[in-house]
Amino acid sequence: MTRWLSLLPLVVLAALGALFGLFALHHDPHVEPHALVGKPVPDITLPSLDDGHLVKVRDLAKDGPVVVNFFASWCGPCAVEAPELMKMKANGVRIIGVAYEDAPPKGSHADTQAFLNRLGDPFAQRLADDDGRAGIEFGVTGVPETYLVSPNGMVLAKHTGPLEDADAQALATQALTLR
């Protein structure tokens, strides 16, 4: 009897190995970075960073195309893309900023405002996604991420990582042609 008990951990280990192996064979590990493109904007509501009133994200594009940019004050690449966002704003592109997880312990709304004061504020509206749930709905894999939303609420494009000049120009051109 004790001999069988001594083999029990090996049997359990083999069973777990088989279970994980079968799962791995039938699981697609690839992230779909553009899964939201061609689909409606998630039906979410976020508080405004300015006054805390709730804003329905889907309604932001009703007045024309909008670029939605997820950023954070603690994000180095977000600072790198800031000049490109300012150029887009100067060209007439309406940009909505979503401060992604810019809440304790990572940051705060004061940190977000200091970030925008230091680098420029390209946003027509600033929203807070303190717990990251909106980012999950959008499929954010890391900040910065930028989405182009059509007036009918469809996501037309997504850019992951900091915008470079060519990326920003392409998004701006696409946004301005939708007017």
C-alpha positions in Angstrom: 0.0 0.0 0.0 2.8 2.5 0.9 4.4 1.7 -2.5 1.3 2.9 -4.3 1.2 6.1 -2.2 4.7 6.9 -3.1 3.8 6.7 -6.8 0.8 8.9 -6.4 2.7 12.2 -6.8 4.2 10.9 -10.1 0.8 9.9 -11.4 -0.7 13.3 -10.5 2.3 15.1 -12.2 1.9 13.0 -15.4 -1.9 13.7 -15.5 -1.3 17.4 -15.1 1.4 17.3 -17.8 -1.0 15.5 -20.2 -3.8 18.0 -19.4 -1.6 21.1 -20.0 -0.2 19.5 -23.1 -3.6 18.8 -24.6 -4.7 22.4 -23.7 -1.6 23.8 -25.5 -2.3 21.8 -28.6 -5.9 23.2 -28.9 -5.2 26.8 -27.7 -4.3 29.7 -30.1 -1.6 31.7 -28.2 -1.6 34.5 -30.7 -2.9 37.9 -29.7 -5.1 39.5 -32.4 -3.7 43.0 -32.2 -6.4 44.4 -34.6 -9.4 42.4 -33.3 -11.5 45.5 -32.8 -10.9 46.9 -36.3 -14.1 46.7 -38.3 -16.3 46.4 -35.2 -18.2 49.0 -33.1 -16.6 50.9 -30.4 -17.2 49.2 -27.0 -20.3 50.5 -25.2 -18.4 51.9 -22.2 -18.7 55.0 -20.1 -15.7 56.8 -18.5 -15.4 59.8 -16.2 -14.0 63.0 -17.6 -10.6 64.0 -16.0 -11.7 67.6 -16.0 -14.9 67.5 -14.0 -15.7 63.8 -13.4 -18.9 63.7 -15.4 -19.6 60.4 -17.2 -19.0 60.3 -20.9 -20.2 57.5 -23.2 -17.2 56.7 -25.4 -19.4 55.5 -28.3 -21.1 59.0 -28.5 -17.8 60.9 -29.0 -17.6 60.2 -32.7 -21.2 61.4 -33.5 -19.9 64.8 -34.5 -17.3 63.4 -36.8 -14.4 61.0 -36.8 -12.3 60.9 -33.7 -8.9 59.4 -32.7 -8.9 57.7 -29.3 -5.5 57.6 -27.7 -4.7 55.5 -24.6 -1.8 57.0 -22.7 -0.4 57.3 -19.2 1.8 59.7 -17.4 4.1 56.8 -16.3 4.6 55.7 -19.9 7.9 56.7 -21.6 6.7 55.9 -25.2 3.7 58.1 -24.6 6.0 61.1 -24.0 7.8 60.2 -27.3 4.6 60.3 -29.3 3.3 63.5 -27.8 4.7 65.8 -30.5 3.0 63.7 -33.2 -0.3 64.0 -31.4 0.2 67.8 -31.2 0.8 67.9 -35.0 -2.4 65.9 -35.6 -4.3 68.4 -33.4 -2.8 71.3 -35.3 -4.0 69.7 -38.6 -7.6 69.6 -37.3 -7.9 66.0 -36.0 -10.1 65.6 -33.0 -8.3 63.4 -30.4 -9.8 61.9 -27.3 -7.2 61.0 -24.6 -7.9 58.1 -22.2 -5.5 58.1 -19.2 -5.0 54.4 -18.8 -4.4 53.1 -15.3 -3.1 56.5 -14.3 -4.2 56.0 -10.7 -2.4 54.8 -7.5 -0.1 53.1 -7.3 1.2 53.8 -10.8 0.2 57.5 -11.0 -2.6 59.9 -10.3 -4.9 62.4 -12.1 -2.5 65.1 -10.9 0.4 63.2 -12.7 -1.8 63.0 -15.8 -2.3 66.8 -15.8 1.4 67.5 -15.1 2.3 65.2 -18.1 -0.1 67.2 -20.3 1.2 70.5 -19.1 4.8 69.5 -19.7 4.3 67.9 -23.2 1.3 69.7 -24.5 -2.4 68.7 -24.5 -3.6 67.5 -27.9 -6.9 66.2 -26.5 -10.3 67.6 -27.2 -11.4 65.6 -24.2 -9.6 63.7 -21.4 -11.1 60.6 -19.9 -9.9 58.4 -17.0 -9.6 54.6 -17.2 -8.3 54.1 -13.7 -8.9 50.4 -13.4 -8.0 49.5 -17.0 -11.4 48.0 -17.9 -12.0 50.3 -20.9 -8.5 49.2 -22.1 -9.6 45.6 -21.9 -12.8 46.3 -23.8 -10.7 48.0 -26.5 -8.1 45.3 -26.6 -5.3 47.5 -25.3 -2.1 45.4 -24.9 0.0 48.3 -23.6 0.2 52.0 -23.9 0.3 54.0 -26.0 -2.4 52.7 -28.4 -4.4 54.7 -30.8 -7.7 54.0 -32.6 -9.5 55.8 -35.4 -13.3 55.8 -34.9 -15.7 56.7 -37.7 -18.8 58.9 -37.2 -20.9 55.7 -37.2 -18.9 54.4 -34.2 -16.9 51.8 -36.1 -13.2 51.3 -35.3 -11.4 51.8 -38.6 -7.7 51.5 -37.6 -5.5 50.7 -34.6 -1.9 51.6 -34.0 0.1 49.9 -31.2 3.1 51.7 -29.8 4.2 55.3 -30.1 3.0 57.1 -33.2 5.8 58.1 -35.6 5.5 60.8 -38.2 4.3 58.5 -41.0 1.8 56.7 -38.7 0.4 60.0 -37.5 0.1 61.4 -41.0 -1.7 58.3 -42.2 -4.2 58.4 -39.3 -4.7 62.2 -39.8 -5.3 61.8 -43.5 -7.8 59.0 -42.9 -9.6 61.0 -40.2 -9.8 64.1 -42.2 -11.2 62.4 -45.3 -14.1 61.0 -43.2 -15.4 64.5 -42.4 
